[in-house]
Amino acid sequence: MKSAESIIENGRVLTMDKAHPRAEAIAISGGLIVAVGSNAEIRDMAGPATRRIDAQGATVMPGMTEAHLHLFAGAFGLRLLQLDGVQGLPALRQKLQAYAKDNPDEALLIC
């Protein structure tokens, strides 16, 4: 096997595998976890270009990306006031006033 692109070592890895619930390190290539094991096992997968991350004893666990959308709720939400990136009271006031002006028939302002 070629070298891992990245390794995370010195961690408390939670594997979510009942047979092997804990590990010290993981190897990553192509955006996928390709190996889980001890620091020594995973260090053997490192090459000169491998990015090495020292977890310093921190917990490491798989993440989850939510990649679906409830169509009706998602589409409806697009017509609501969007406040992403708005910072400070003056900017909030400006967004609220502009939305209220553009949507005079809204009985309830939902944000």
QUILIN-V777783 format. One record per residue. N is the residue number from 1. SS is DSSP state (~ for helix, > for strand, _ for the rest). PHI is phi as a letter, one per 20 degrees, with the letter a starting at -180 (* if undefined). Layout:
n->[N & N]
ss->[SS & SS]
phi->[PHI & PHI]
This chain:
n->[1 & 2 & 3 & 4 & 5 & 6 & 7 & 8 & 9 & 10 & 11 & 12 & 13 & 14 & 15 & 16 & 17 & 18 & 19 & 20 & 21 & 22 & 23 & 24 & 25 & 26 & 27 & 28 & 29 & 30 & 31 & 32 & 33 & 34 & 35 & 36 & 37 & 38 & 39 & 40 & 41 & 42 & 43 & 44 & 45 & 46 & 47 & 48 & 49 & 50 & 51 & 52 & 53 & 54 & 55 & 56 & 57 & 58 & 59 & 60 & 61 & 62 & 63 & 64 & 65 & 66 & 67 & 68 & 69 & 70 & 71 & 72 & 73 & 74 & 75 & 76 & 77 & 78 & 79 & 80 & 81 & 82 & 83 & 84 & 85 & 86 & 87 & 88 & 89 & 90 & 91 & 92 & 93 & 94 & 95 & 96 & 97 & 98 & 99 & 100 & 101 & 102 & 103 & 104 & 105 & 106 & 107 & 108 & 109 & 110 & 111]
ss->[_ & _ & _ & _ & _ & > & > & > & > & _ & _ & > & > & > & _ & _ & _ & ~ & ~ & ~ & _ & > & > & _ & > & > & > & > & > & _ & _ & > & > & > & > & > & > & _ & ~ & ~ & ~ & ~ & ~ & _ & _ & _ & _ & _ & _ & _ & > & > & > & > & _ & _ & _ & _ & > & > & > & _ & _ & _ & _ & _ & _ & _ & _ & _ & ~ & ~ & ~ & ~ & ~ & ~ & ~ & ~ & _ & _ & _ & _ & _ & _ & _ & _ & _ & _ & ~ & ~ & ~ & ~ & ~ & ~ & ~ & ~ & ~ & ~ & ~ & ~ & ~ & ~ & _ & _ & _ & _ & _ & _ & _ & _ & _]
phi->[* & f & f & f & f & b & c & d & c & m & d & d & e & e & e & m & d & g & f & b & f & c & b & d & b & c & d & c & b & m & m & c & f & d & a & c & r & f & g & f & f & f & f & f & e & e & d & f & e & f & f & d & d & e & f & l & n & f & f & c & b & f & d & c & d & f & c & c & c & f & g & f & f & f & f & f & f & f & e & e & f & d & d & g & n & f & c & n & f & f & f & f & g & f & f & f & f & f & f & f & f & f & c & f & e & f & f & c & e & d & b]
